[in-house]
Amino acid sequence: MASLTAAERARAQSRVRWELLVGLVRKDLKVKYQGSALGFLWSLANPLLLLAVYSFVFQVVFKSGVPDFGIYLMSGLLIWNAFSGSLAAAAGSVVGNAGLVKKVRFPLSVLPLSAVGFAAVHFVLQLGVLVVVMVVTTYSFVSPALLLVVPALAVATLFTIALSFIVAALNVRYRDTQHFVEILLVAWFWVNPIVYPVAQVHGPLAKHGWAWEAYFLNPMAGVITTMQRAIYNQPYYTPVKGGPEQLLLADPGYTFYLEQLAIGAVISGLLLLLGRWLYRRLQGDFAEEL
Amino acid sequence: MADQSELAIQATGVSKKFRSARSATSLKERLLGRAAGSAEDFWALRDVNVEIPRGGTIGLIGANGSGKSTLLKVLAGILLPTSGEVAVHGRISSLLELGAGFNGELSGRDNVFLNASLLGLSRKQTEALYPAILEFSELENFIEDPVKHYSSGMYVRLGFAVAVHVDPDILLVDEVLAVGDEAFARKCLDKIDEFQREGRTILFVSHALDLVERICDRAIVLHHGEVVYDGDPEWATGTLRGLLGVDSPRGGEVSGPGLAFAEVRYSSEPGGPARDVYAGGEPLTMRIALTVDADSAAKAGVLTVVVMGAGGVPIWVMTATPETGLPAGPGQWEIDFELPELPPLLGRFVVAASLAEADGGAVIAAHTFGDGFNVKGGGQETGLLRVPYRVGPSAAAK
């Protein structure tokens, strides 16, 4: 340790380091599951409940006819849950760590990032459970399309981090942000093709030239449809027994998804610049406003 | 200006404004409450320029609300100044207002690792330091318990243990030694002493002025957000006592035009090296220095020196007249009061001086010096007087 210079020590204190991020995520996990017997298993409760409810509503009541509805739902829902969980937690990340912000000098950017990291840990574990279920039920999910998961997760991460910075910074000054984000996420959920097949909105939207494109200006729509293409991997289905085969996913090929992800990446990148700028601008007042 | 590399912290033209209207944090209040406006702006710091050299121990003193805690937070990088700049060279570890930012739900051990990580240490580094932190905090039996069950004393012990063990270049401490028992306070002081020897920079806020005098090599006095004195700790505490109105002589300060009391200097013999700790019975020379213009010099009839003990109680009085050594002409006067032996009265003493016209005339100027001297009892720690005595078994017991 003696080999470090004062300048190096100062830098270690002002930059976000991976180890610090991991430490904060670990702290949040510990605080959340401390004293609970089932621990992480609780994080599976939410997707399982949604699975039960949506399966009943869409398979039994509306008879949507989507085959393997559970796999279809989960392939889009898990990444959405990670996104919405990140945002909700990020909004409260600075306010919730007021004790640290007011007492310790450390890189404040790590706070919204740790909210994203916390959600990412749950996402990975839930994805693991999904893989186990698919293996056990011999669902064939291994195909070249699976590679689409990589760019989809990259864009999702970028977009989530960008918005997390924005809501975390704004919430310190405007505490309404947190409540607004909660409401927004409820509405936003339905703008994504998670429980309904995206093909069902394609028809109505395509009638107005720009509406279909506008639908994908929401980077999460691109991410979710890509995840469905990659994991669920059944582009077509027959909604009516014995009827004609119809498109279930956004597109049977791959390039459509890469295009949507590219647009999403550009939007996310711009938002990330905005988020970083906003966060840096406001973080000087954090200790004062808390 | 000193060389960059020799400075630990440099603050240039730092001002900090607090807006009371900031309490309006919801959007609605913000939109509707705009009218309340800037009337409640409060400048906690005004144009503060401070250079903290590497390896210095600096005290930050001032009355409540003088801005010292705010300055400490600005220097720590926790608050951003409204204007001005702060440059910091090295790792800062701070212990502000009895808190280290611990999470109550986590165990002491987890908090140590988290805190060290926030301050820039790797897990490996922290693991190496952990035994020392644990030992210093004396919390071996409680370290796995959630911090929320800790007493305030335990909390501070752990906070201080982390703050001093994370290999900081700069340690910022806010009034932390006031809590905890005496044994721990001594331990903290020993650690500060060790830091001084290792050449680390220490900046601390305290109301314990004697502590500031004892361990600081420099002190800064803040008053209403401005630096009013920056230099010798004894002068600094004296300045602050003056600002607080403590220890002022009866009749208070009288400033005469063309007359200024410069300093009082204590030594064992006239012209000897300055000292401030004596034993009862030792010789003491007090040198009073003042600048006098021609007008005041012509009027001057008697210089009175009052030596005051605890609480400003006058203990004894000494006078000088033109017959007994008061100079005649204008200029810089230096008058020595020589005591062949100090009375065996223990404690801290301060000196007030006044120059008056002859024959009980009006006071031209009066001043209480911040610098005092201490009389120690050679092993006797309590009591006012050192009294000679003999001791032995009683005759009946023989």
Contacts between the chains, C-beta under 8 A, distances in Angstrom:
chain1	res1	chain2	res2	distance
A	1	B	125	5.8
A	1	B	128	7.7
A	1	B	167	5.8
A	6	B	89	5.5
A	6	B	90	3.5
A	6	B	91	7.1
A	6	B	169	4.7
A	7	B	89	6.9
A	7	B	90	7.5
A	9	B	90	5.8
A	9	B	91	3.7
A	9	B	120	6.2
A	9	B	167	7.2
A	9	B	169	6.2
A	10	B	88	6.5
A	10	B	89	6.5
A	10	B	90	5.3
A	10	B	91	5.9
A	10	B	92	7.9
A	10	B	169	7.6
A	11	B	120	7.9
A	12	B	91	7.2
A	12	B	120	3.3
A	12	B	121	7.5
A	13	B	91	5.3
A	13	B	92	6.8
A	13	B	119	5.9
A	13	B	120	3.8
A	14	B	120	7.9
A	17	B	120	7.6
A	19	B	117	6.3
A	19	B	122	5.8
A	19	B	123	6.1
A	20	B	117	4.9
A	20	B	118	6.6
A	23	B	113	6.8
A	23	B	114	5.6
A	23	B	117	4.2
A	23	B	123	7.7
A	24	B	114	7.3
A	24	B	117	7.9
A	27	B	103	6.5
A	27	B	106	6.4
A	27	B	110	6.9
A	27	B	114	5.5
A	30	B	105	7.7
A	30	B	106	6.4
A	30	B	110	6.6
A	31	B	103	6.7
A	31	B	105	4.6
A	31	B	106	6.6
A	34	B	105	6.2
A	99	B	99	6.8
A	99	B	101	4.7
A	99	B	102	7.3
A	99	B	103	7.3
A	100	B	101	4.1
A	100	B	118	6.8
A	101	B	78	7.7
A	101	B	101	8.0
A	102	B	78	6.7
A	102	B	96	7.8
A	102	B	99	7.7
A	102	B	101	7.3
A	103	B	78	7.3
A	103	B	94	7.3
A	103	B	96	5.3
A	103	B	97	7.8
A	103	B	99	4.8
A	103	B	100	6.2
A	103	B	101	3.8
A	104	B	78	7.6
A	104	B	94	7.0
A	104	B	100	7.2
A	104	B	101	4.6
A	104	B	115	6.9
A	104	B	118	5.3
A	104	B	119	7.0
A	105	B	76	5.3
A	105	B	77	4.5
A	105	B	78	5.7
A	105	B	92	5.3
A	105	B	94	6.4
A	105	B	119	7.7
A	106	B	118	3.9
A	106	B	119	6.8
A	106	B	120	7.8
A	173	B	25	6.6
A	174	B	25	7.0
A	174	B	26	6.9
A	174	B	27	4.8
A	174	B	30	7.0
A	175	B	25	5.3
A	175	B	26	5.5
A	176	B	26	5.6
A	176	B	27	4.5
A	176	B	28	7.5
A	284	B	79	7.8
A	284	B	80	3.1
A	285	B	80	6.8
A	287	B	73	7.0
A	287	B	78	4.9
A	287	B	79	5.3
A	288	B	18	7.1
A	288	B	22	6.9
A	288	B	79	6.1
A	289	B	22	6.3
A	289	B	25	6.7
